[in-house]
């Protein structure tokens, strides 16, 4: 690459394509938002203690940094949309569009191969989520690609379980739209809203920061609630109805059991007794289970895999299970390509 810095999208894909830095997911976006809301609440408590409301200037004049919660809130929305787009293209590559590839020029392709990064991660890096319409359009696209007639805007207006109220009230949509314009102003401009007279400055109070953050959180949870209802069980990084990550490992292990049963059934088409599986299949399956158990024991106990800051064990458990899953899928696919199992040839192959 002649000493030139790699394309920003390739750097992004490298950074978030690592199993040890796997934060490009909806769960991470929601977790970050939880932290921000907790931080804003703590800050509000401190203001209430040291600067009681009776002693405050009206409109609010306090710490400038409170307004920058808005920047962080938009980042969570952006991360949510980008991560789910990556999930979609990973799960269903045929959902890619020509526009997704607008920056994938020859130089970037060469860098992609050299860095061994995926196209979905590159698309996630270059996709713009600069306003609420961009955010919702990405999810509308995801629902459509999954064959679901779900309007992303309507998902935000749907009833929030147990409340009798919508996830997002109609009047709160203006807050979401304005959040993006305020973010743009904060990070790109220094005008009257920043250094004008105190009375005309645009600042968030602690209460307002919490209110806006709550709207953002409900918006993200509304989308995830809809996705949880309709997405296939093997869609990447699924969350449960509480917004908590679904165990990827549990799903893979369930799928392994299902495919092992399928392989066992397929082998009966190639035995003298149609109801009996290949005599070598049972021992092979047992040996595979023993191997996986010993590898998991190693992963769980190896000192080098225990780290205070980086979770190495779960990604390795998943990689281990996926290796078995991929093998079983290969067996089924290969047999399906060569033989018509429903009408096997006479005799054993």
The 8 nearest C-alpha neighbors of each residue, nearest first, counted from 0:
[[1, 2, 3, 5, 4, 110, 106, 109],
 [2, 0, 3, 4, 5, 106, 110, 109],
 [1, 3, 0, 4, 5, 6, 110, 106],
 [4, 2, 1, 0, 5, 6, 110, 106],
 [3, 5, 6, 2, 0, 7, 1, 10],
 [6, 4, 7, 3, 10, 9, 110, 0],
 [5, 7, 9, 8, 10, 4, 107, 110],
 [8, 6, 10, 9, 11, 5, 124, 4],
 [9, 7, 11, 124, 121, 10, 6, 12],
 [8, 10, 12, 6, 11, 7, 13, 111],
 [11, 9, 7, 13, 8, 12, 14, 6],
 [10, 12, 8, 14, 9, 13, 7, 124],
 [13, 11, 9, 120, 15, 16, 10, 14],
 [14, 12, 10, 16, 11, 15, 9, 116],
 [15, 13, 11, 12, 16, 10, 17, 20],
 [14, 16, 12, 17, 13, 21, 20, 23],
 [17, 15, 13, 12, 14, 18, 21, 116],
 [16, 18, 20, 19, 15, 21, 14, 13],
 [19, 17, 21, 20, 314, 16, 311, 15],
 [20, 18, 17, 21, 311, 309, 310, 314],
 [21, 19, 17, 18, 15, 22, 14, 16],
 [20, 22, 18, 15, 23, 19, 17, 16],
 [23, 21, 24, 27, 20, 15, 26, 28],
 [22, 24, 82, 21, 15, 27, 25, 78],
 [25, 23, 82, 26, 27, 22, 236, 28],
 [24, 26, 79, 28, 27, 82, 29, 83],
 [25, 27, 29, 28, 24, 30, 244, 243],
 [26, 28, 30, 25, 29, 24, 22, 31],
 [29, 27, 25, 75, 31, 26, 30, 79],
 [30, 28, 32, 26, 31, 27, 33, 25],
 [31, 29, 27, 33, 32, 28, 26, 34],
 [30, 32, 34, 28, 33, 29, 27, 35],
 [31, 33, 35, 29, 34, 30, 36, 28],
 [34, 32, 30, 36, 31, 35, 29, 37],
 [35, 33, 31, 37, 32, 36, 38, 30],
 [34, 36, 38, 32, 37, 33, 39, 31],
 [37, 35, 39, 33, 38, 34, 40, 32],
 [36, 38, 40, 34, 35, 39, 33, 41],
 [37, 39, 35, 41, 36, 40, 34, 42],
 [40, 38, 36, 42, 37, 41, 35, 43],
 [39, 41, 43, 37, 42, 38, 36, 44],
 [42, 40, 44, 38, 43, 39, 37, 45],
 [41, 43, 39, 45, 40, 44, 38, 46],
 [42, 44, 40, 46, 205, 45, 41, 47],
 [45, 43, 47, 41, 42, 46, 48, 40],
 [44, 46, 48, 42, 43, 47, 49, 41],
 [47, 45, 50, 43, 49, 48, 44, 42],
 [48, 46, 51, 44, 45, 50, 49, 43],
 [47, 49, 45, 46, 50, 51, 44, 43],
 [48, 50, 46, 47, 45, 51, 44, 52],
 [49, 51, 46, 47, 48, 54, 52, 55],
 [52, 50, 47, 53, 54, 48, 49, 55],
 [51, 53, 55, 54, 50, 47, 56, 46],
 [52, 54, 51, 55, 50, 56, 57, 47],
 [55, 53, 52, 51, 50, 56, 57, 49],
 [56, 54, 52, 53, 57, 50, 51, 59],
 [55, 57, 59, 60, 58, 54, 61, 52],
 [58, 56, 59, 55, 60, 198, 52, 54],
 [57, 59, 56, 60, 198, 55, 197, 204],
 [60, 58, 57, 56, 204, 61, 55, 202],
 [61, 59, 56, 58, 57, 62, 55, 197],
 [60, 62, 59, 63, 204, 65, 55, 56],
 [61, 63, 64, 65, 60, 66, 204, 202],
 [64, 62, 65, 66, 61, 202, 67, 60],
 [63, 65, 67, 66, 62, 68, 61, 203],
 [66, 64, 67, 63, 68, 62, 203, 205],
 [67, 65, 203, 68, 64, 202, 69, 63],
 [68, 66, 69, 70, 65, 64, 71, 185],
 [67, 69, 71, 70, 66, 65, 72, 208],
 [70, 68, 67, 72, 71, 66, 182, 73],
 [71, 69, 67, 182, 73, 68, 72, 74],
 [70, 72, 74, 68, 69, 73, 75, 67],
 [71, 73, 69, 75, 74, 70, 68, 212],
 [74, 72, 76, 75, 70, 71, 77, 69],
 [75, 73, 71, 77, 72, 76, 78, 70],
 [74, 76, 78, 28, 72, 73, 77, 79],
 [77, 75, 73, 79, 74, 78, 80, 72],
 [76, 78, 74, 80, 79, 75, 128, 81],
 [79, 77, 75, 81, 76, 80, 82, 74],
 [78, 80, 76, 25, 77, 82, 28, 81],
 [79, 81, 77, 83, 78, 82, 134, 84],
 [82, 80, 123, 84, 78, 83, 79, 77],
 [81, 83, 24, 85, 23, 79, 84, 80],
 [82, 84, 86, 85, 80, 81, 87, 79],
 [83, 85, 87, 81, 86, 82, 80, 88],
 [84, 86, 119, 82, 88, 83, 87, 123],
 [87, 85, 83, 89, 84, 235, 88, 90],
 [86, 88, 84, 90, 85, 89, 91, 83],
 [89, 87, 92, 91, 85, 90, 119, 86],
 [90, 88, 86, 87, 91, 92, 119, 85],
 [89, 91, 87, 88, 86, 234, 92, 235],
 [90, 92, 88, 93, 89, 94, 87, 95],
 [93, 91, 88, 94, 95, 89, 90, 87],
 [92, 94, 95, 91, 88, 96, 144, 90],
 [95, 93, 92, 91, 88, 144, 96, 87],
 [96, 94, 93, 92, 88, 99, 97, 91],
 [97, 95, 99, 98, 94, 100, 93, 92],
 [96, 98, 99, 100, 95, 101, 94, 103],
 [97, 99, 101, 100, 96, 95, 102, 122],
 [100, 98, 96, 97, 101, 122, 95, 126],
 [99, 101, 103, 98, 97, 102, 122, 96],
 [100, 102, 98, 103, 99, 97, 104, 125],
 [103, 101, 100, 104, 125, 107, 99, 98],
 [104, 102, 100, 107, 101, 108, 105, 106],
 [103, 105, 107, 106, 102, 108, 101, 100],
 [104, 106, 108, 107, 109, 103, 110, 102],
 [107, 105, 109, 108, 104, 110, 103, 6],
 [106, 108, 110, 104, 109, 105, 103, 111],
 [107, 109, 111, 105, 110, 106, 104, 103],
 [110, 108, 106, 112, 111, 107, 113, 105],
 [109, 111, 113, 107, 108, 112, 114, 106],
 [112, 110, 108, 114, 109, 113, 116, 115],
 [111, 113, 115, 109, 110, 114, 108, 116],
 [112, 114, 110, 111, 115, 109, 116, 108],
 [113, 115, 111, 112, 116, 110, 13, 9],
 [116, 114, 112, 113, 111, 117, 13, 110],
 [117, 115, 111, 114, 12, 13, 118, 112],
 [118, 116, 120, 119, 121, 115, 12, 111],
 [117, 119, 121, 120, 122, 116, 111, 88],
 [120, 118, 85, 122, 121, 88, 117, 89],
 [119, 121, 123, 12, 118, 122, 117, 85],
 [122, 120, 118, 124, 8, 123, 119, 12],
 [123, 121, 119, 125, 124, 120, 99, 126],
 [124, 122, 120, 81, 121, 126, 85, 125],
 [123, 125, 121, 8, 122, 126, 11, 120],
 [124, 126, 122, 123, 8, 127, 121, 102],
 [127, 125, 123, 124, 122, 128, 81, 99],
 [126, 128, 129, 125, 133, 77, 124, 81],
 [129, 127, 133, 77, 134, 130, 126, 80],
 [128, 130, 127, 133, 179, 131, 134, 77],
 [131, 129, 133, 132, 179, 128, 134, 176],
 [130, 132, 134, 133, 176, 135, 175, 129],
 [131, 133, 135, 134, 130, 136, 128, 129],
 [134, 132, 128, 136, 130, 131, 135, 137],
 [135, 133, 131, 132, 137, 136, 128, 80],
 [134, 136, 138, 132, 137, 133, 151, 139],
 [137, 135, 139, 133, 138, 134, 132, 140],
 [138, 136, 140, 135, 139, 134, 133, 141],
 [139, 137, 141, 140, 135, 136, 151, 142],
 [138, 140, 136, 151, 142, 137, 141, 150],
 [139, 141, 137, 143, 138, 142, 136, 144],
 [142, 140, 138, 144, 143, 139, 145, 137],
 [141, 143, 145, 147, 139, 144, 140, 149],
 [142, 144, 146, 140, 145, 147, 141, 139],
 [145, 143, 141, 146, 142, 140, 94, 147],
 [146, 144, 142, 143, 147, 141, 230, 229],
 [147, 145, 143, 144, 142, 148, 141, 149],
 [146, 148, 142, 143, 149, 145, 229, 144],
 [147, 149, 143, 150, 146, 142, 145, 139],
 [150, 148, 147, 142, 151, 139, 154, 143],
 [149, 151, 153, 152, 139, 154, 148, 142],
 [150, 152, 154, 139, 153, 135, 138, 149],
 [153, 151, 154, 155, 150, 135, 156, 139],
 [152, 154, 156, 150, 155, 151, 157, 149],
 [153, 155, 151, 157, 152, 156, 221, 222],
 [156, 154, 153, 152, 221, 166, 167, 157],
 [155, 157, 153, 165, 154, 167, 166, 158],
 [158, 156, 154, 165, 155, 153, 166, 159],
 [159, 157, 165, 164, 166, 160, 163, 156],
 [158, 160, 166, 165, 162, 164, 157, 161],
 [161, 159, 162, 158, 163, 164, 166, 165],
 [160, 162, 163, 159, 164, 158, 165, 166],
 [163, 161, 164, 160, 159, 158, 165, 166],
 [162, 164, 161, 158, 159, 165, 160, 166],
 [163, 165, 162, 158, 159, 166, 168, 157],
 [166, 164, 158, 156, 157, 159, 167, 168],
 [165, 167, 159, 155, 156, 217, 158, 221],
 [168, 166, 165, 155, 156, 171, 218, 169],
 [167, 169, 171, 170, 165, 166, 156, 172],
 [170, 168, 171, 172, 167, 156, 173, 165],
 [169, 171, 168, 172, 173, 174, 167, 175],
 [172, 170, 174, 168, 173, 169, 167, 175],
 [171, 173, 175, 174, 170, 169, 176, 168],
 [174, 172, 176, 171, 175, 177, 170, 169],
 [175, 173, 171, 177, 172, 176, 178, 211],
 [174, 176, 178, 172, 173, 177, 171, 131],
 [175, 177, 173, 178, 174, 179, 131, 172],
 [178, 176, 174, 180, 179, 175, 173, 181],
 [177, 179, 175, 181, 176, 180, 174, 182],
 [178, 180, 182, 177, 181, 130, 176, 183],
 [179, 181, 183, 177, 182, 178, 184, 176],
 [182, 180, 184, 178, 183, 179, 177, 185],
 [181, 183, 179, 185, 70, 180, 184, 69],
 [182, 184, 180, 181, 186, 185, 187, 179],
 [185, 183, 181, 188, 182, 187, 186, 180],
 [186, 184, 182, 183, 187, 188, 181, 189],
 [185, 187, 183, 184, 188, 182, 70, 189],
 [188, 186, 184, 183, 185, 189, 182, 190],
 [189, 187, 184, 190, 185, 186, 183, 193],
 [190, 188, 193, 194, 191, 187, 192, 185],
 [191, 189, 192, 193, 188, 194, 195, 184],
 [190, 192, 195, 194, 193, 200, 189, 199],
 [191, 193, 200, 201, 190, 195, 194, 199],
 [194, 192, 191, 190, 200, 189, 195, 201],
 [195, 193, 191, 192, 190, 196, 200, 189],
 [194, 196, 191, 192, 193, 200, 199, 197],
 [197, 195, 198, 199, 200, 194, 191, 192],
 [198, 196, 200, 199, 195, 60, 194, 58],
 [197, 199, 196, 200, 58, 195, 57, 201],
 [200, 198, 197, 196, 192, 195, 201, 191],
 [199, 201, 192, 197, 193, 198, 195, 202],
 [200, 202, 192, 199, 193, 203, 66, 181],
 [203, 201, 66, 200, 204, 63, 59, 60],
 [202, 204, 66, 207, 208, 65, 205, 201],
 [203, 205, 207, 206, 59, 208, 202, 65],
 [206, 204, 208, 43, 207, 209, 203, 39],
 [207, 205, 209, 204, 208, 210, 43, 203],
 [206, 208, 210, 204, 209, 205, 203, 211],
 [209, 207, 205, 211, 210, 206, 203, 212],
 [208, 210, 212, 206, 207, 211, 213, 205],
 [209, 211, 207, 213, 212, 208, 206, 214],
 [212, 210, 214, 208, 213, 209, 207, 215],
 [213, 211, 209, 215, 214, 210, 208, 216],
 [212, 214, 216, 210, 211, 215, 209, 217],
 [215, 213, 211, 217, 216, 212, 218, 210],
 [216, 214, 218, 212, 213, 217, 219, 211],
 [215, 217, 213, 219, 218, 214, 212, 220],
 [216, 218, 220, 214, 215, 219, 166, 221],
 [219, 217, 215, 221, 216, 220, 155, 214],
 [218, 220, 216, 222, 221, 217, 223, 215],
 [219, 221, 223, 217, 222, 218, 224, 216],
 [222, 220, 224, 218, 219, 155, 223, 217],
 [223, 221, 225, 219, 224, 220, 154, 226],
 [222, 224, 226, 220, 225, 221, 227, 219],
 [223, 225, 221, 227, 222, 226, 220, 240],
 [226, 224, 228, 222, 223, 227, 221, 229],
 [227, 225, 223, 228, 229, 224, 230, 222],
 [226, 228, 224, 225, 229, 230, 223, 239],
 [229, 227, 225, 226, 230, 224, 240, 223],
 [228, 230, 226, 227, 231, 225, 147, 145],
 [229, 231, 226, 227, 228, 234, 232, 145],
 [232, 230, 234, 233, 229, 145, 227, 228],
 [231, 233, 234, 230, 250, 237, 235, 227],
 [234, 232, 231, 235, 250, 230, 237, 90],
 [233, 235, 231, 232, 90, 230, 237, 236],
 [236, 234, 86, 237, 233, 90, 87, 89],
 [237, 235, 24, 238, 234, 244, 245, 25],
 [236, 238, 245, 235, 244, 234, 227, 239],
 [239, 237, 244, 243, 245, 242, 227, 236],
 [238, 240, 242, 243, 241, 245, 244, 227],
 [241, 239, 242, 224, 227, 238, 243, 223],
 [242, 240, 239, 243, 238, 224, 220, 244],
 [241, 243, 238, 239, 240, 220, 244, 223],
 [242, 244, 238, 239, 241, 245, 26, 240],
 [245, 243, 238, 237, 26, 239, 246, 242],
 [246, 244, 238, 237, 239, 247, 243, 236],
 [247, 245, 249, 248, 244, 250, 237, 236],
 [248, 246, 250, 249, 245, 251, 317, 236],
 [247, 249, 251, 246, 250, 317, 252, 320],
 [250, 248, 252, 246, 251, 247, 253, 245],
 [249, 251, 253, 247, 248, 252, 254, 246],
 [252, 250, 254, 248, 253, 249, 255, 247],
 [251, 253, 255, 249, 254, 250, 248, 256],
 [254, 252, 250, 256, 251, 255, 249, 257],
 [253, 255, 251, 257, 252, 256, 258, 250],
 [256, 254, 252, 258, 257, 253, 324, 259],
 [257, 255, 259, 253, 254, 258, 260, 252],
 [256, 258, 254, 260, 255, 259, 261, 253],
 [259, 257, 261, 255, 260, 256, 262, 254],
 [260, 258, 262, 256, 261, 257, 255, 263],
 [259, 261, 263, 257, 258, 262, 264, 256],
 [262, 260, 258, 264, 259, 263, 265, 257],
 [263, 261, 265, 259, 264, 260, 258, 266],
 [264, 262, 260, 266, 261, 265, 276, 259],
 [263, 265, 261, 262, 266, 267, 260, 276],
 [264, 266, 262, 267, 263, 268, 261, 340],
 [265, 267, 276, 268, 263, 277, 269, 264],
 [268, 266, 276, 273, 269, 270, 275, 265],
 [269, 267, 266, 265, 270, 273, 343, 340],
 [268, 270, 347, 267, 266, 348, 343, 271],
 [271, 269, 267, 272, 268, 273, 347, 277],
 [270, 272, 273, 269, 346, 347, 275, 267],
 [271, 273, 270, 275, 274, 267, 276, 268],
 [274, 272, 267, 275, 268, 270, 271, 269],
 [273, 275, 272, 267, 276, 264, 270, 268],
 [276, 274, 267, 272, 273, 277, 270, 278],
 [277, 275, 267, 266, 263, 278, 264, 274],
 [276, 278, 280, 279, 266, 270, 267, 275],
 [279, 277, 280, 276, 281, 282, 275, 270],
 [278, 280, 277, 282, 281, 283, 276, 284],
 [279, 281, 283, 277, 278, 282, 284, 263],
 [280, 282, 284, 283, 279, 285, 278, 277],
 [283, 281, 285, 284, 280, 279, 286, 278],
 [284, 282, 280, 286, 281, 285, 287, 279],
 [283, 285, 287, 281, 282, 286, 280, 288],
 [286, 284, 282, 288, 287, 283, 281, 289],
 [285, 287, 289, 283, 288, 284, 282, 290],
 [288, 286, 290, 284, 285, 289, 283, 291],
 [287, 289, 285, 291, 290, 286, 292, 284],
 [290, 288, 286, 292, 287, 291, 285, 293],
 [289, 291, 287, 293, 292, 288, 286, 294],
 [290, 292, 294, 288, 293, 289, 295, 287],
 [291, 293, 289, 295, 290, 294, 288, 296],
 [294, 292, 296, 290, 295, 291, 289, 297],
 [293, 295, 297, 291, 296, 292, 290, 298],
 [296, 294, 298, 292, 297, 293, 299, 291],
 [295, 297, 293, 299, 294, 298, 300, 292],
 [296, 298, 294, 300, 295, 299, 301, 293],
 [299, 297, 295, 296, 300, 301, 312, 294],
 [300, 298, 296, 297, 295, 301, 312, 304],
 [299, 301, 297, 298, 296, 302, 304, 305],
 [300, 302, 303, 304, 298, 297, 299, 305],
 [303, 301, 304, 305, 300, 306, 299, 298],
 [302, 304, 301, 305, 306, 300, 311, 298],
 [303, 305, 302, 301, 311, 312, 306, 298],
 [306, 304, 302, 303, 307, 301, 311, 312],
 [305, 307, 309, 308, 304, 310, 311, 303],
 [308, 306, 309, 305, 310, 304, 311, 303],
 [307, 309, 306, 310, 305, 311, 19, 20],
 [310, 308, 306, 311, 307, 19, 20, 305],
 [311, 309, 312, 19, 313, 306, 308, 314],
 [310, 312, 304, 314, 313, 309, 19, 315],
 [311, 313, 315, 314, 310, 298, 304, 316],
 [312, 314, 316, 315, 311, 317, 310, 248],
 [315, 313, 317, 316, 312, 311, 18, 318],
 [316, 314, 318, 312, 317, 313, 319, 311],
 [317, 315, 313, 319, 314, 318, 312, 320],
 [316, 318, 314, 320, 315, 319, 248, 321],
 [319, 317, 315, 321, 316, 320, 314, 322],
 [320, 318, 316, 322, 317, 321, 315, 323],
 [319, 321, 317, 323, 322, 318, 316, 324],
 [322, 320, 324, 318, 323, 319, 325, 317],
 [321, 323, 325, 319, 320, 324, 318, 326],
 [324, 322, 326, 321, 320, 325, 327, 319],
 [323, 325, 321, 327, 326, 322, 255, 328],
 [326, 324, 328, 322, 323, 327, 321, 329],
 [325, 327, 329, 323, 328, 324, 322, 330],
 [328, 326, 330, 324, 329, 325, 323, 331],
 [327, 329, 325, 331, 326, 330, 332, 324],
 [328, 330, 326, 332, 327, 331, 333, 325],
 [331, 329, 327, 333, 328, 332, 334, 326],
 [330, 332, 328, 334, 329, 333, 335, 327],
 [333, 331, 335, 329, 330, 334, 328, 336],
 [334, 332, 336, 330, 335, 331, 329, 337],
 [333, 335, 337, 331, 336, 332, 338, 330],
 [334, 336, 332, 333, 337, 338, 331, 339],
 [337, 335, 333, 334, 338, 332, 339, 331],
 [338, 336, 334, 335, 333, 339, 332, 340],
 [339, 337, 340, 335, 334, 336, 343, 342],
 [338, 340, 341, 342, 343, 335, 337, 336],
 [339, 341, 343, 342, 338, 268, 265, 335],
 [340, 342, 339, 343, 268, 338, 265, 344],
 [343, 341, 340, 339, 344, 268, 338, 345],
 [344, 342, 340, 339, 341, 268, 345, 338],
 [343, 345, 346, 342, 347, 348, 269, 338],
 [346, 344, 343, 347, 348, 269, 342, 271],
 [347, 345, 344, 348, 271, 269, 270, 343],
 [346, 348, 269, 270, 345, 271, 344, 268],
 [347, 346, 269, 344, 345, 343, 270, 338]]
